[in-house]
Amino acid sequence: MLEPCSGRVARWGTERVHSRFRMSSADPQIEIDGVSFTWNRARGLFFVNGMPAAALLIESTLAGLMRGVQQMVGLERFQVAIQAAGRESIEGEWDAFVSRAPTVREGLEITGQLTPLGGLGRWEIVDFDEATKTARFRVHDGWEELYQRALGVSWGSSFVAGKFAGFCTRAFGTYCTAEQTASAARGDAYDEFAVSPSPRTLEERLAELVREEKATSADLSAALGQLRSEMDERRRVEEELVRKLEVIQQKEEEIRSLSTPILRIWRGVLALPVIGRVDGVRASQMMENLLSAIVDTGATFTILDLTGVGAVDHEAVDHMLRLVRAASLLGTRCLISGVSPRMAQIVVELGLNLSELVTFGTLEAALQYAIDRTAPSRRS
C-alpha cells in the first residue's frame, strides 16, 4: 500500500501533502512522483514511504511462492482467497490518496499513476458510473500477469481484481465483485475488470468451496497436523498420568511402610505396632514385611501390639491369626499385646484354639516377657 512520502511531497493537482516519516539522510534514497525509496544501511531494510518493503523478483521468487500456494489449496480456492486479500489491502491507499482527492474517480486515477512504483502495474479507468454502481478498469504490466507468464499459466489477476472490487464497494456503498474480462497472461493487450454489485460475498463463496470441495493437500496437511497435535497431547497426558501414578504408588509404599513399621527393640525381639483398620491388602503387606524381617534378624520373639487397632471384625481377627501362624513357621514366637474386649469376644465366638496365642494387656508386659526369656541365652 502507498502513502504520501515521508518528508517529501505527493501532488494532488496543486495541493502538497506531507507525511509523518523521514529517513536518515545518510541512507541512499530516491524519490519518484512523490514516493520515496530508501535503503536503510544499519538495518539492512528497504523502505517505501517509510514502510518496510520486500523487492521480490517477479518471474522467479514471487512466481515460485504463488505456485506453491496454488498447489496447496487448488485453483478456485486460490483465486477466491487472493481476491479477498486484495479487497483487504485497500485501506492504506483509500485513506492516503482516494479519500483526499476531490472525487473518488480522481483519487483512483492518482492511485493508478502511483501503483507502477510499487510493482502493481499501471491502472486505467475505462468507466466509472456511480449511478449504476459499475466500473471498468484496465491494468498494464501487472505483477500477476508477469509471474503467470513466467510459469506458463493463466490463473487470472485476482489480487488486483479484489482491490478494484474493494474500492468500488467503498465508493458505491454496496458490496461489489470484479470479473476479469481480458487477460494479458492469455495474450490480451492488458488485464481488464468489470466491477458490479453482488449479493454474494467472497467470504461466503470461500466457505462454500471449503464445504463442497474434496480435501486438498492443504486440508490433508492441516488434518494431519491436528492429528499429530492431538496424539502429542494425548501422549503428554498419558506420560503425566504415568508419572503421577508412579508418585502415588511411591507414596502408598511409604504410607504402608509407616503404617506397618517393623521395630527391632531388643536383641532377638521384633515389634509390629498395628494402627488403624486391618484389611486384606494391609494384612498381606504386614505379613510380607514381618516375615522378611524375621528371616533377616533371626528373631526369637515378635510382639504384635494391637493397642491402636480401630474397628475390629471377624475378618481382621482372622488376618491376625494367619500372621501369627506364618511367623511361627519361621521359628519365632508371637506375643500379642493390647487385645481389646471386642477382639477377645470374636476369638471366643470363632471357637479358636487359644493355646497358640500368648497375650498381654500392654506392650511393656510383652516386652518384659521377651527380655526375660532372651537374657539367659545372652549371659551364656
C-alpha positions as CSV (number, residue, x, y, z in Angstrom):
1,M,0.0,0.0,0.0
2,L,1.2,3.5,-0.8
3,E,1.2,6.6,1.4
4,P,2.4,10.1,0.9
5,C,6.2,10.3,1.1
6,S,7.7,10.9,4.4
7,G,9.3,14.3,4.4
8,R,8.5,14.6,0.7
9,V,5.5,15.7,-1.3
10,A,2.7,13.9,-3.1
11,R,0.8,16.1,-5.7
12,W,-3.0,16.4,-5.9
13,G,-3.1,19.0,-8.7
14,T,-1.6,22.0,-6.9
15,E,-2.0,20.5,-3.4
16,R,1.0,19.3,-1.5
17,V,0.5,16.6,1.1
18,H,3.2,15.8,3.7
19,S,3.6,12.5,5.6
20,R,4.9,11.8,9.0
21,F,8.1,9.8,8.3
22,R,11.7,10.9,7.5
23,M,14.6,8.6,6.8
24,S,18.2,9.4,7.7
25,S,20.0,11.5,5.1
26,A,22.9,9.1,5.3
27,D,20.8,6.3,3.7
28,P,20.6,6.1,-0.1
29,Q,17.2,7.5,-1.2
30,I,15.4,8.4,-4.3
31,E,12.0,10.0,-4.9
32,I,9.8,9.3,-7.8
33,D,6.5,11.2,-8.2
34,G,6.3,11.9,-4.5
35,V,7.1,8.4,-3.4
36,S,10.4,7.8,-1.6
37,F,12.5,4.6,-1.9
38,T,15.2,4.3,0.8
39,W,17.8,1.7,1.7
40,N,18.4,1.7,5.5
41,R,22.1,0.6,5.8
42,A,22.1,0.0,9.5
43,R,19.0,-2.3,9.5
44,G,19.5,-3.8,6.0
45,L,16.0,-3.0,5.1
46,F,14.3,-1.4,2.0
47,F,11.6,1.2,2.7
48,V,8.8,2.7,0.6
49,N,7.5,5.9,2.1
50,G,9.0,4.8,5.4
51,M,7.3,1.4,5.4
52,P,9.4,-1.8,5.2
53,A,9.1,-3.4,1.8
54,A,10.3,-6.5,0.0
55,A,11.6,-6.4,-3.5
56,L,10.9,-9.8,-5.0
57,L,11.9,-11.0,-8.4
58,I,8.5,-11.4,-10.1
59,E,9.4,-14.1,-12.6
60,S,11.3,-16.3,-10.1
61,T,10.9,-15.7,-6.4
62,L,7.3,-14.4,-6.5
63,A,6.3,-16.9,-9.2
64,G,7.6,-19.8,-7.1
65,L,5.8,-18.6,-4.0
66,M,2.4,-18.3,-5.8
67,R,2.8,-21.7,-7.5
68,G,3.3,-23.3,-4.1
69,V,0.2,-21.7,-2.6
70,Q,-1.9,-22.6,-5.6
71,Q,-0.7,-26.2,-5.5
72,M,-1.6,-26.4,-1.8
73,V,-5.2,-25.1,-2.0
74,G,-6.3,-25.7,-5.6
75,L,-7.0,-23.1,-8.3
76,E,-10.6,-22.0,-7.4
77,R,-9.9,-21.6,-3.7
78,F,-6.6,-19.9,-4.5
79,Q,-8.4,-17.3,-6.8
80,V,-11.1,-16.5,-4.3
81,A,-8.7,-16.2,-1.3
82,I,-6.3,-14.0,-3.3
83,Q,-9.1,-11.7,-4.4
84,A,-10.3,-11.5,-0.8
85,A,-6.7,-10.5,0.2
86,G,-6.8,-7.8,-2.5
87,R,-10.0,-6.3,-1.0
88,E,-8.5,-6.1,2.4
89,S,-5.4,-4.3,1.1
90,I,-7.0,-1.1,0.0
91,E,-7.3,0.7,3.4
92,G,-4.0,2.5,3.2
93,E,-4.4,3.6,-0.4
94,W,-8.0,4.7,0.3
95,D,-7.0,6.8,3.3
96,A,-3.8,8.3,1.8
97,F,-5.0,9.0,-1.7
98,V,-8.6,8.3,-2.7
99,S,-10.3,10.0,0.3
100,R,-8.2,13.1,-0.1
101,A,-9.0,13.7,-3.7
102,P,-11.9,15.9,-4.9
103,T,-13.7,12.9,-6.2
104,V,-13.3,9.1,-5.8
105,R,-12.6,8.8,-9.5
106,E,-9.8,11.4,-9.3
107,G,-8.4,9.6,-6.3
108,L,-8.4,6.3,-8.1
109,E,-6.7,7.9,-11.1
110,I,-3.9,9.3,-8.9
111,T,-3.5,5.9,-7.2
112,G,-3.3,4.3,-10.7
113,Q,-0.4,6.7,-11.6
114,L,1.5,5.7,-8.4
115,T,0.9,1.9,-8.5
116,P,3.7,1.2,-11.0
117,L,6.1,2.4,-8.4
118,G,5.1,-0.5,-6.2
119,G,5.1,-3.1,-9.0
120,L,1.3,-3.3,-9.3
121,G,1.2,-2.2,-12.9
122,R,-0.4,0.9,-14.4
123,W,-4.1,1.3,-13.8
124,E,-6.5,2.9,-16.2
125,I,-10.1,3.7,-15.5
126,V,-12.2,2.9,-18.6
127,D,-15.6,3.6,-17.0
128,F,-16.8,4.7,-13.5
129,D,-20.5,5.1,-13.1
130,E,-21.7,5.9,-9.7
131,A,-25.4,5.9,-10.8
132,T,-25.4,2.3,-12.0
133,K,-22.7,1.4,-9.4
134,T,-20.5,-0.2,-12.1
135,A,-16.9,0.4,-13.3
136,R,-14.3,-0.9,-15.7
137,F,-10.6,-0.9,-15.1
138,R,-7.5,-1.9,-17.1
139,V,-4.1,-2.9,-15.9
140,H,-0.9,-2.8,-18.0
141,D,2.2,-4.9,-16.9
142,G,0.7,-6.0,-13.6
143,W,2.8,-8.3,-11.4
144,E,0.2,-11.1,-11.6
145,E,0.3,-11.1,-15.4
146,L,4.2,-11.2,-15.3
147,Y,4.6,-14.1,-12.9
148,Q,1.9,-16.2,-14.6
149,R,3.6,-15.7,-18.0
150,A,6.8,-16.9,-16.4
151,L,5.0,-20.0,-15.1
152,G,3.1,-20.5,-18.4
153,V,-0.3,-20.4,-16.7
154,S,-3.3,-18.2,-16.7
155,W,-4.9,-18.1,-13.3
156,G,-6.2,-14.5,-13.5
157,S,-5.2,-11.3,-11.7
158,S,-7.3,-12.0,-8.6
159,F,-5.4,-9.7,-6.2
160,V,-5.8,-6.5,-8.3
161,A,-9.4,-7.6,-9.1
162,G,-10.0,-7.7,-5.3
163,K,-8.6,-4.2,-5.0
164,F,-10.9,-2.8,-7.6
165,A,-13.9,-4.5,-6.0
166,G,-12.9,-3.1,-2.6
167,F,-12.5,0.4,-3.9
168,C,-15.9,0.3,-5.6
169,T,-17.5,-1.2,-2.5
170,R,-16.3,1.8,-0.6
171,A,-17.2,4.3,-3.4
172,F,-20.7,2.9,-4.2
173,G,-21.7,1.9,-0.7
174,T,-22.7,-1.6,-1.8
175,Y,-20.8,-4.9,-1.9
176,C,-19.1,-5.3,-5.3
177,T,-17.1,-8.0,-7.0
178,A,-14.8,-7.8,-10.1
179,E,-14.9,-10.1,-13.1
180,Q,-11.8,-10.3,-15.3
181,T,-12.9,-9.8,-18.9
182,A,-9.4,-9.7,-20.5
183,S,-6.1,-11.3,-19.5
184,A,-2.6,-10.4,-20.6
185,A,-1.4,-13.8,-19.4
186,R,-3.7,-15.3,-22.1
187,G,-2.4,-13.0,-24.8
188,D,-4.6,-9.9,-24.5
189,A,-3.1,-6.5,-24.5
190,Y,-4.0,-5.8,-20.9
191,D,-5.9,-7.1,-17.9
192,E,-9.5,-5.8,-17.8
193,F,-12.0,-6.0,-15.0
194,A,-15.7,-5.3,-14.9
195,V,-17.0,-4.3,-11.4
196,S,-20.6,-4.6,-10.4
197,P,-22.8,-5.1,-7.3
198,S,-23.1,-8.6,-6.0
199,P,-25.4,-10.2,-3.4
200,R,-22.8,-12.8,-2.6
201,T,-19.5,-12.1,-0.7
202,L,-16.2,-13.7,-1.3
203,E,-16.2,-15.0,2.2
204,E,-19.4,-16.9,1.5
205,R,-18.0,-18.3,-1.7
206,L,-14.8,-19.4,0.0
207,A,-16.8,-21.0,2.8
208,E,-18.9,-22.8,0.2
209,L,-15.8,-24.1,-1.6
210,V,-14.4,-25.4,1.7
211,R,-17.7,-27.3,2.2
212,E,-18.0,-28.7,-1.3
213,E,-14.5,-29.4,-2.5
214,K,-12.7,-32.6,-1.9
215,A,-9.9,-32.4,0.5
216,T,-6.8,-30.6,-0.9
217,S,-3.3,-31.3,0.1
218,A,-3.5,-28.2,2.4
219,D,-6.6,-29.7,4.1
220,L,-4.9,-33.1,4.5
221,S,-1.8,-31.4,5.9
222,A,-3.9,-29.4,8.3
223,A,-5.8,-32.6,9.4
224,L,-2.6,-34.5,9.8
225,G,-1.1,-31.7,11.8
226,Q,-4.2,-31.6,14.0
227,L,-4.0,-35.4,14.4
228,R,-0.3,-35.2,15.3
229,S,-1.0,-32.4,17.8
230,E,-3.8,-34.4,19.4
231,M,-1.6,-37.5,19.6
232,D,1.3,-35.5,21.1
233,E,-1.1,-34.0,23.6
234,R,-2.5,-37.5,24.5
235,R,1.0,-38.8,24.8
236,R,1.9,-36.0,27.1
237,V,-1.2,-36.6,29.2
238,E,-0.5,-40.3,29.4
239,E,3.1,-39.6,30.4
240,E,1.9,-37.2,33.0
241,L,-0.6,-39.7,34.4
242,V,2.0,-42.4,34.5
243,R,4.3,-40.1,36.3
244,K,1.6,-39.2,38.8
245,L,0.7,-42.9,39.2
246,E,4.3,-43.7,40.0
247,V,4.3,-40.9,42.6
248,I,1.1,-42.2,44.1
249,Q,2.5,-45.7,44.2
250,Q,5.6,-44.5,45.8
251,K,3.6,-42.6,48.4
252,E,1.5,-45.7,49.0
253,E,4.6,-47.7,49.6
254,E,5.8,-45.1,52.0
255,I,2.5,-44.9,53.8
256,R,2.4,-48.7,54.1
257,S,5.9,-48.8,55.5
258,L,4.9,-46.1,58.0
259,S,1.7,-47.9,58.9
260,T,3.4,-51.3,59.4
261,P,6.8,-50.5,60.9
262,I,8.9,-53.4,62.0
263,L,10.9,-52.4,65.1
264,R,13.9,-54.2,66.5
265,I,13.5,-53.3,70.1
266,W,15.8,-55.9,71.7
267,R,18.3,-58.4,70.5
268,G,16.1,-61.2,69.1
269,V,12.9,-59.3,69.7
270,L,10.9,-57.5,67.0
271,A,7.8,-55.4,67.5
272,L,5.0,-54.7,65.0
273,P,2.7,-51.9,66.2
274,V,-0.6,-52.2,64.3
275,I,-2.6,-48.9,64.0
276,G,-5.9,-48.4,62.2
277,R,-8.0,-50.9,60.2
278,V,-6.6,-54.2,59.0
279,D,-8.0,-55.3,55.7
280,G,-6.7,-58.0,53.3
281,V,-4.3,-55.7,51.4
282,R,-2.8,-54.3,54.5
283,A,-2.6,-57.7,56.2
284,S,-0.7,-59.1,53.1
285,Q,1.8,-56.2,53.3
286,M,2.3,-56.7,57.0
287,M,2.9,-60.4,56.6
288,E,5.4,-59.8,53.8
289,N,7.3,-57.2,55.7
290,L,7.3,-59.2,59.0
291,L,8.4,-62.5,57.5
292,S,11.3,-60.8,55.7
293,A,12.4,-59.1,59.0
294,I,12.2,-62.4,60.9
295,V,14.4,-64.1,58.3
296,D,16.9,-61.2,58.3
297,T,17.2,-60.8,62.1
298,G,16.6,-64.4,63.2
299,A,14.2,-63.0,65.8
300,T,13.1,-65.3,68.6
301,F,10.1,-63.2,69.6
302,T,7.8,-60.9,67.7
303,I,5.4,-58.7,69.5
304,L,2.1,-57.7,67.7
305,D,0.8,-54.7,69.5
306,L,-2.9,-54.2,68.7
307,T,-3.5,-51.2,71.0
308,G,-4.0,-48.9,68.1
309,V,-6.2,-51.1,66.0
310,G,-9.5,-49.4,65.2
311,A,-12.8,-51.2,64.3
312,V,-12.4,-55.0,64.7
313,D,-14.4,-57.6,62.9
314,H,-14.1,-61.3,62.2
315,E,-12.0,-60.7,59.0
316,A,-9.4,-58.6,60.9
317,V,-9.1,-61.2,63.6
318,D,-8.6,-63.9,61.0
319,H,-5.8,-61.9,59.4
320,M,-4.0,-61.5,62.7
321,L,-4.2,-65.2,63.4
322,R,-2.8,-66.0,59.9
323,L,0.0,-63.7,60.6
324,V,0.8,-65.4,63.9
325,R,0.8,-68.9,62.3
326,A,3.1,-67.7,59.4
327,A,5.6,-66.2,61.8
328,S,5.6,-69.3,64.0
329,L,6.6,-71.4,60.9
330,L,9.8,-69.3,60.7
331,G,10.8,-70.1,64.3
332,T,9.6,-67.0,66.1
333,R,7.0,-66.9,68.8
334,C,4.3,-64.2,68.5
335,L,3.4,-62.3,71.6
336,I,0.2,-60.3,71.3
337,S,-0.4,-57.1,73.4
338,G,-3.2,-54.7,73.6
339,V,-6.1,-57.1,72.9
340,S,-9.4,-55.3,73.1
341,P,-12.5,-56.8,74.7
342,R,-14.1,-56.9,71.3
343,M,-11.3,-58.9,69.8
344,A,-11.3,-61.3,72.7
345,Q,-15.1,-61.8,72.2
346,I,-14.6,-62.5,68.5
347,V,-11.9,-65.1,69.2
348,V,-14.3,-66.9,71.6
349,E,-17.1,-66.7,69.1
350,L,-15.0,-68.3,66.4
351,G,-14.0,-71.1,68.8
352,L,-10.4,-70.7,68.1
353,N,-7.6,-72.6,69.9
354,L,-6.1,-70.0,72.3
355,S,-3.2,-72.2,73.2
356,E,-1.2,-70.8,70.2
357,L,-1.7,-67.3,71.4
358,V,0.4,-65.6,74.2
359,T,-1.4,-62.4,75.1
360,F,-0.6,-59.4,77.3
361,G,-2.5,-56.4,78.4
362,T,0.3,-54.0,77.5
363,L,3.3,-53.7,75.2
364,E,5.5,-53.2,78.2
365,A,4.4,-56.6,79.7
366,A,5.0,-58.4,76.4
367,L,8.5,-56.8,76.1
368,Q,9.4,-57.8,79.6
369,Y,8.4,-61.3,78.9
370,A,10.6,-61.5,75.8
371,I,13.6,-59.9,77.5
372,D,13.3,-62.3,80.5
373,R,13.5,-65.3,78.1
374,T,16.3,-64.0,75.9
375,A,18.5,-62.7,78.7
376,P,19.8,-66.1,79.9
377,S,20.9,-67.0,76.4
378,R,22.8,-63.7,76.2
379,R,24.6,-64.4,79.5
380,S,25.7,-67.8,78.4
